[in-house]
Every structure is written in structure tokens, then in C-alpha cells.
Amino acid sequence: MFPGSEAILHSFLLKWVWCLLVSITDLALKGKEECLRKTQVIMAT
């Protein structure tokens, strides 16, 4: 491993983890909204 490649790998991993966290959060929020909507529908009926 030549110097610098570790830093590149590290930043790549950080970006990947960040993207993963963002998409998980996004999905979780969408799922929550979906859940709330379903709950409202159940309450309304």
C-alpha cells in the first residue's frame, strides 16, 4: 500500500457509510409516514 491510498479508502468508506445512513433514515421516515397514514385510515373507518 503506497502512502495516501489508505486516506482515499478511508474517505470512500466514510462517504459510503454516510450514504447508507442517509438512505436508511430516508426509508425509515418514509416507512413512518406510511405507518401513520395507515393508522389514520384505520382510525377513520
C-alpha positions in Angstrom: 0.0 0.0 0.0 1.5 3.3 -1.1 1.0 6.3 1.2 -2.3 8.1 0.6 -4.2 5.1 -0.6 -5.4 4.5 3.0 -6.7 8.0 3.3 -8.6 7.6 0.0 -10.0 4.3 1.1 -11.0 5.9 4.4 -12.8 8.8 2.8 -14.5 6.4 0.4 -15.7 4.3 3.3 -16.9 7.4 5.2 -18.9 8.5 2.1 -20.4 5.0 1.7 -21.4 4.8 5.3 -22.8 8.3 5.2 -24.9 7.4 2.1 -26.1 4.2 3.7 -27.1 6.1 6.9 -28.9 8.7 4.8 -30.9 6.2 2.8 -31.7 4.1 5.9 -33.0 7.3 7.6 -34.9 8.3 4.5 -36.5 4.8 4.3 -37.3 4.9 8.0 -39.0 8.3 7.7 -41.0 7.1 4.6 -42.0 4.0 6.5 -43.1 6.0 9.5 -45.2 8.3 7.3 -46.7 5.2 5.6 -47.5 3.8 9.0 -49.1 7.0 10.2 -51.2 7.1 7.1 -52.4 3.5 7.6 -53.1 4.3 11.3 -55.2 7.3 10.3 -57.1 5.2 7.7 -57.8 2.5 10.4 -59.0 5.2 12.8 -61.2 6.8 10.2 -63.0 3.6 9.3 
